[in-house]
């Protein structure tokens, strides 16, 4: 465990505390993210002028910031020989086609069988640790029953570079899905803040008071008598964004047991949603690259039946 104290100067006046700490530790190894420092704050390991503060504290000149960084803990996640559908791989990252029903990282009730367990085995433990041991290599995620493209970073430099693009909303993320009902317009945009549901904390909802800005663009690909096959492009990446936004305009995703409220006649395992394409600047070459995951068999079968 190491405790350090820093004195803020005038150029950081008004800056958020978590952002300030990222700047202070920008050359540390391993690299440390804002979420890392936010976790430290929740644990009471960051103080300003002797008083514990939250991430949104605004810095003032001459503030004394004390940070206690615990010793690194050994990984508790075991590599598992789980087959992976790898769409792209090099020395810095890989893009996998996540199957339906696979959880991205370990959590309560999902200690094993996750994507992290699988990539730890595939990469022989060589993954970024910027988010702590519980989520090595994971720079973003998709829901358990959503399929498709997911980036996994092999080192901290790649992780930070991709994470910055996600933060700046420059990663191109295109999904395809089937929704209930017939969307009349050929294309449209849902611009509504998303936050925790006011009464059900396990769900997200359009929340004007406590939500974060969220934008989803949609385009109709094909119409059926009771359903619509559509494409979705994310400008932001909030939890359950597409699922919440489409439910909010009366077109919940087919099979979505959380947000639909419509009987699942097809006996589907969760929402019919696929992360089709992901595009980003490569952390080494700095050139734009794009990876596309083909539609899964179950999705194609539904489309063929509807046709």
N, C-alpha and C positions, 0 to 999 in steps of 0.2 A: 504494500500500500504506500502511495506517495502523495504528499500534500504540498501544494505550491500556491504562492500568492502573487498576484499581478496588480499593478496600478494602472488604471485606465487613463489615457491622455485625451486631449480635446478632440482629436479626429474621430473618436468613437462615441462622442456625445450623441445620445438618442438611439444608439444601436441596441438591438435586442441582445439580451445576455447570452442566449444559445449561439447566436451568430458571432458574437464577440469571441466566445471560447473556441469556435471552429477556426477563427482567424489565428488565435494564439497558438493552437495546436496543429496548424496546417501542415507542418513539416514533421509531425510525429509519426512513429512507426509502432503499431499499425495506424493507419489513418483513422480519425475519429469523426463521426457524423454528428449532425445536430440532434438526431434521435438518441445518440449515445449520451450527450450531455443532458438532454431532457430527462433521461432515465436517472442520471446521477442526481439531478435536482429533486426528482420525486423521492429519491432515497435519502435526501437531506445532506448530500455531499458537496453542495455548492452554496457559498455564502457571499454576500456583498456587505462590506463594513460590519461583519460579524452577524448578519441576519440572513437566514435562509431565504432564497428568492426563487421565483418561478421563471420559466424560459422567456416570458414576455416582458420581464423587467427591462426598463430602458436605462442604458448606461449614462453615467455622469462623469465629468472630468474628476480625476483623483479618487474615484471609487476603488476600494481594495477588494479584489475578488480572490477568494480562497477556494481551491478545488482539491478534493481528495479523490484520487483515482485508485480503485482497488486493484490488487494483483490479478493478472489474467488467470482465468480458470480453464482447466483442461476441458476439451470437448466432451460432452455427455451423450452426444448423438452417435449412434453406431452406423457405420456404412452397411448398406444392404444391397445384395446383388439383385436389383430390380431392373428389368429391361427398360431402356429408354429409347424413345423415338427422337433421335438427334437430327435436327434440320440443318444445323451449321455448327462448326467447332474450329477454334484455333487456340493459340497459346494464352489468349486473354479472356475468352468467353465462349460460351456455347448457347445456342438457342434450341430449346427442346419443345416438342409437341406434347403438351401435358394431356394425359387421357382423362376421361370422365371418372369422377369418384376419387381421384387422387388429391390429397391435401398437400399444399405446397411445403409447409414447414411444420415441425412438431408443435402440438398444443395439447391442451387438456382433452383427453379422450382419443388423441392421435399421436401416441408416443413413437410409433414406428410406421413403416410403409409409406413414408412421405417422399416428396420429390427430393428434399434435402438428403434423406437417407440414401436415395438412389444415386444422386450426383456425387456424394461423398465417396461412394464405392467407385464410381466411374472415373473420378478425378484423383483417386488415391489420397483423398484428404486435402488436395491443393485447391482451396477456394478462398475467396475474400472473407475476412472476419470483421468487416467494418460495422456490422449491426450486432456484434456479439456472437457468442457461440451457438445460440439457439437458432440463428438464421444464416449460417454461412453461405456466402455466394448469392443470396437472394436480394435483388435490387428492387423488385416489384413482384406482385403476385396476382393470380386470378383465382376465382372462387373454386371450391372443390368440384362442383358439377359443371363448371365451364371448362371447355377444352381449348387447346391451341397454343400459340407461340408465347414462350416465356424465356427471358434472358437470364442466364446464370453467369456470374463473374468469377474468374479464377484468381484474381488478385485485387488488392485494395485500390490501386490506381485506376483500374478499369471500373471498379464499383463506383468510385467517386465521380468519374467522368460520365458514366451512364446516369447515375443518380441526379447529377446536375441538369442533364437534358430533360429528365422526367420532371424535375422541379420547375424548369422553365417552359414546360409543355411543348417541347420541340420534338419529342418522340412521336412518330406517326403510328397510331394504334387504330387498326380497322377491324371491327368485329362483324360477324354475320349471325343472324338469329331469326327465329320464327316467333311471331307474336300472335296473341289472340285478337280476333276481329280484323276488319278490313280497313287499312289506313287509306283515307281518300286522297290526300295530297301526295304527289310524287316524292317530295322531299320536305324536310323541315328541320327545325332546331328547338330543342328543349333547353332553356336557360333558367335553371331554378336551383337555389342552394340546397345542399344535402347535409343532414345532420342526424343525430340519434332520434329515433321515434320518441315522442314525448311520454308515452306510457309503456312501450315495449322496448327495453334497452338492447334487446338482441337484434332489433331491426333498425334499418335506416329509413329516412323519410324526407320528403321535401319539407324543409324547416326554415321558414323565413326569419325566425328570431335567432336561432343558434346554429344555422347551417353554414357550410363553406361553399363558395361560388362553384358552380358545376355547369358544364356545357356539353351537350351531346347533339351531334348532327346525325340525322337519319335519312336514308334513301330507300325507296321501295324497289325491290328487285323482281318480285313476282307476287301477284294477288291470287288468293283462292277464295272459296265461298265463305269460309269462316276464319281464315288465317291470312297472315301476310309474311312473306319472306323478305327480310330487310337487311340493309347494311348500316352499321353505326360507326361513326368516327368520333373519338374522344378528344376534346380540347383539354379536359381536366381528368383526373383519375381518382375520383372519390370511391369509397367503399360501396359496392353494389350499384354503381352509378347508372348503368344502362337499365338494370332491373327496376330501379326506383323511378327513373325518368319515364320509362315506357308505361309503367303502372300509373303514373301521375296523369298521363294523357289518355288513359282508358284502354291501353293496349299492352297488358302484362305479357311477359314472355311465356310461351307454351311450356308447361311442365313446372313452372316456378311455384313450389309449394309454400314459399314464404310470402311472396308479394302478389300472387295471382288471385287466389280466392275462387278460382274456376276449377271444377272437377277435372282431374287428370284422366281422361278417357283412354289415353294411349299408354297408360302405366309407365310413364317416363321417369327416369332417375334425375330429378331436378330440371332446371331451366335448359331450353334448347338455345345455347349461346356458344359461339366459337370465336376465339381470338385468331382471326384469319391472318393478318399481316402486321408485322412490327418493323418499323424503319428507324434508323438512328445513325449517328456519326460514330464510326469505329474508334475506340479509345487510342489505338496506336496510329493508324493511317490517317485518321481524321476525315476519312471519306465516307459519304453516305452509303449505307447498305440497307437492304430490305430483305426480310425473310417471310415466306408465306407457308402456312400450314394447311394442307388439304382438309376438306371437310371430313369429319369422322363418318364411319359407315352408318351409325344409327341416324345421323342427321340426313344423309343421302337417302336412306330408306324412307324417312318421313316425307321428304320432298317428292320422291317417286310415288308414294301412296297418295299424296295430295294431288298430284298431277293426273 
